[in-house]
Amino acid sequence: MLQYTHFMVITHHGGQCFKVTLGDLTIVFDPIAKGATLPAVRFGADIALISRDHPDMNGVEEVTYGEKEPFTITGPGEYERQGIVVQGFLSKSTYGLAKGQTEAVNTIYSVQLEDMTLVHLGALADAELSNEARESIDEIDVLFVPVGGDGVLSPDDAHKLAVVLEPKIIIPMHWSRIGEPKSLESFLKKSGTSGEKVDKLTLKKKDLLGRDGSILVLTP
């Protein structure tokens, strides 16, 4: 396993899009494409993870920028790139369905880097994870959970699932410019906290000591 000696920096770019940087390495979850509900992103990434094939989450071209052309992961399986280990698990979404569709494929990603495990649930609609995902995903350091309803988890279901998964840090998503109004406020209320609002999250493994389901709201 490649070891980086840098801080991990996580920033939120709206919707479900998060950029994770570690030194020169950039990973992006659910980059926003042109023609989406949200403003498209524009930066270079080394690894792009797409949970749901929808313009709000599949903007690979927008993160092919400068000298960076991302290794793109769009579905379940096991992957390794630049020392980063990624597992994708099959799940369901009902977000942004085409006419006649009743559900769509969603991929949950577990990413291991710098001795930490990040889990991004994507546009998840299932209130419970599959057996495979539950058995494979062990201690979660950072959990990105959709809270917006409207085809993804409701604030109530998001809270229940986050409690079950026992992450050290919870980052709510799918509330900024998409999702139902006040979904973030509802999620925080269910969780009995106002959350900690930050512009970006800078992390090393030791920063997780004593964290137990802390909710951090990353402002896009």
Secondary structure as GFF3:
##gff-version 3
##sequence-region A 1 220
A	DSSP	beta_strand	8	12	.	.	.	ID=ss1
A	DSSP	beta_strand	18	22	.	.	.	ID=ss2
A	DSSP	beta_strand	25	29	.	.	.	ID=ss3
A	DSSP	beta_strand	47	49	.	.	.	ID=ss4
A	DSSP	three_ten_helix	61	63	.	.	.	ID=ss5
A	DSSP	beta_strand	71	73	.	.	.	ID=ss6
A	DSSP	beta_strand	77	81	.	.	.	ID=ss7
A	DSSP	beta_strand	84	93	.	.	.	ID=ss8
A	DSSP	beta_strand	104	113	.	.	.	ID=ss9
A	DSSP	beta_strand	116	120	.	.	.	ID=ss10
A	DSSP	alpha_helix	131	136	.	.	.	ID=ss11
A	DSSP	beta_strand	142	146	.	.	.	ID=ss12
A	DSSP	alpha_helix	155	165	.	.	.	ID=ss13
A	DSSP	beta_strand	169	173	.	.	.	ID=ss14
A	DSSP	alpha_helix	183	191	.	.	.	ID=ss15
A	DSSP	beta_strand	196	198	.	.	.	ID=ss16
A	DSSP	beta_strand	200	203	.	.	.	ID=ss17
A	DSSP	three_ten_helix	205	208	.	.	.	ID=ss18
A	DSSP	beta_strand	214	218	.	.	.	ID=ss19
###
